[in-house]
Amino acid sequence: LAVEIGASKLDKENLLEIKDIVSVCAGLVTIDEKSDIIRLVYYTAQEYFERTWASWFPHAQTEITEVYVTYLSFHAFKAGFCPTNGEFEERLRLNPLYDYAARNWGDHA
């Protein structure tokens, strides 16, 4: 939500509070306290969304790919690879979506 297609950096003003996301989901989700990952409470809800996502969100995969490619193109990553493990760990800490986006953007393409 904070990644705008064509942008060169994250729009931190567009970041949503986790509590707001949980609130609008009306009891369907919970937060993993250790990771801050939002998960569906009911497996039946997951099954439903897995079965129907394409009709509700027909362009979801393309939109996700565009977000990840935009994110990976941010100026923060222009320097290329990190020469040390410490620098790489710092990049991951400062950019929590980086690892997932780098590894998985192609799965959505």
LINGILIN-V349605 format. One record per residue. N is the residue number from 1. RES is the residue in three letters. SS is DSSP state (alpha for helix, beta for strand, coil for the rest). PSI is psi in radians with two decimals (* if undefined). Layout:
N;RES;SS;PSI / N;RES;SS;PSI
This chain:
1;LEU;coil;-0.48 / 2;ALA;coil;-0.08 / 3;VAL;coil;2.06 / 4;GLU;coil;2.25 / 5;ILE;coil;2.28 / 6;GLY;coil;-0.16 / 7;ALA;coil;2.80 / 8;SER;coil;0.00 / 9;LYS;coil;2.87 / 10;LEU;coil;2.35 / 11;ASP;coil;1.62 / 12;LYS;alpha;-0.34 / 13;GLU;alpha;-0.30 / 14;ASN;alpha;-0.03 / 15;LEU;coil;2.32 / 16;LEU;coil;2.59 / 17;GLU;coil;2.41 / 18;ILE;alpha;-0.70 / 19;LYS;alpha;-0.57 / 20;ASP;alpha;-0.69 / 21;ILE;alpha;-0.81 / 22;VAL;alpha;-0.71 / 23;SER;alpha;-0.78 / 24;VAL;alpha;-0.21 / 25;CYS;coil;0.10 / 26;ALA;coil;0.88 / 27;GLY;coil;0.08 / 28;LEU;coil;-0.25 / 29;VAL;beta;2.81 / 30;THR;beta;2.87 / 31;ILE;beta;2.28 / 32;ASP;beta;1.97 / 33;GLU;coil;-0.57 / 34;LYS;coil;-0.68 / 35;SER;coil;-0.19 / 36;ASP;coil;0.40 / 37;ILE;beta;2.34 / 38;ILE;beta;2.26 / 39;ARG;beta;2.64 / 40;LEU;beta;2.44 / 41;VAL;coil;-0.71 / 42;TYR;coil;2.28 / 43;TYR;alpha;-0.57 / 44;THR;alpha;-0.58 / 45;ALA;alpha;-0.73 / 46;GLN;alpha;-0.79 / 47;GLU;alpha;-0.74 / 48;TYR;alpha;-0.86 / 49;PHE;alpha;-0.63 / 50;GLU;alpha;-0.60 / 51;ARG;alpha;-0.57 / 52;THR;alpha;-0.03 / 53;TRP;alpha;-0.65 / 54;ALA;alpha;-0.56 / 55;SER;alpha;-0.54 / 56;TRP;alpha;-0.67 / 57;PHE;coil;1.25 / 58;PRO;coil;-0.39 / 59;HIS;coil;0.27 / 60;ALA;alpha;-0.82 / 61;GLN;alpha;-0.73 / 62;THR;alpha;-0.76 / 63;GLU;alpha;-0.70 / 64;ILE;alpha;-0.78 / 65;THR;alpha;-0.79 / 66;GLU;alpha;-0.70 / 67;VAL;alpha;-0.83 / 68;TYR;alpha;-0.74 / 69;VAL;alpha;-0.71 / 70;THR;alpha;-0.83 / 71;TYR;alpha;-0.83 / 72;LEU;alpha;-0.24 / 73;SER;coil;0.01 / 74;PHE;coil;2.64 / 75;HIS;alpha;-0.53 / 76;ALA;alpha;-0.37 / 77;PHE;alpha;0.10 / 78;LYS;coil;-0.45 / 79;ALA;coil;-0.21 / 80;GLY;coil;-2.60 / 81;PHE;coil;2.78 / 82;CYS;coil;2.19 / 83;PRO;coil;-0.34 / 84;THR;coil;2.74 / 85;ASN;alpha;-0.67 / 86;GLY;alpha;-0.74 / 87;GLU;alpha;-0.67 / 88;PHE;alpha;-0.76 / 89;GLU;alpha;-0.65 / 90;GLU;alpha;-0.72 / 91;ARG;alpha;-0.78 / 92;LEU;alpha;-0.70 / 93;ARG;alpha;-0.72 / 94;LEU;alpha;-0.34 / 95;ASN;coil;1.36 / 96;PRO;coil;-0.42 / 97;LEU;coil;-0.25 / 98;TYR;alpha;-0.92 / 99;ASP;alpha;-0.86 / 100;TYR;alpha;-0.79 / 101;ALA;alpha;-0.76 / 102;ALA;alpha;-0.68 / 103;ARG;alpha;-0.51 / 104;ASN;alpha;-0.03 / 105;TRP;alpha;-0.66 / 106;GLY;alpha;-0.42 / 107;ASP;alpha;-0.38 / 108;HIS;alpha;-0.17 / 109;ALA;coil;*
